[in-house]
Amino acid sequence: MKHLTPILAALLLFALPVVSSAQCRSFAKNKCMPAMAPYKFNETFNAAQLAPGEEAQVDLTFYSGQEYRLLVCAHPILGNVGWQLADASGQVLFESTPEAPKDHFDFKVATTQKLSVLLSVPKGDQGGNNLLTVGCVAILLGYK
């Protein structure tokens, strides 16, 4: 029985990312997808479990002449997540701040290019407890 405990602990540790990914995918499908209308979801799912104060970057390719909706959807427990869309030179093309949040940006690109989505979860007030709050942040891309 003593040998079984470390094996079970290791299995749980390896299963945790799969479970959290499935929960994040379910959150995005149920809470975020309706905001994609009238755009068609391109089936590319980019999401991460983030904690207050964390940042992430996702690089996406956009094709010339195509109309897009870029949607950033965060679990309410994280508050208003800030995000930017920037080109390869770092020029910010669109920005949503926690003070003026926007969940999506509709645009059309003239040339095929790679753009970066930069996410920033605000530092939350832990209220004196030492529990780490983690929530899903999903980036969905749709086209017309």
Secondary structure, DSSP 4 states (H G I P E B T S, - for coil): -TTHHHHHHHHHHHHHHHHHHHHHHHHIIIIIGGGGTTSEEEEEEEEEEE-TT-EEEEEEEE-TT-EEEEEEEE-GGG-S-EEEEE-TT--EEEEE-SSS--SEEEEE-SS-EEEEEEEEPPPP--TT--PPP-EEEEEEEEE-
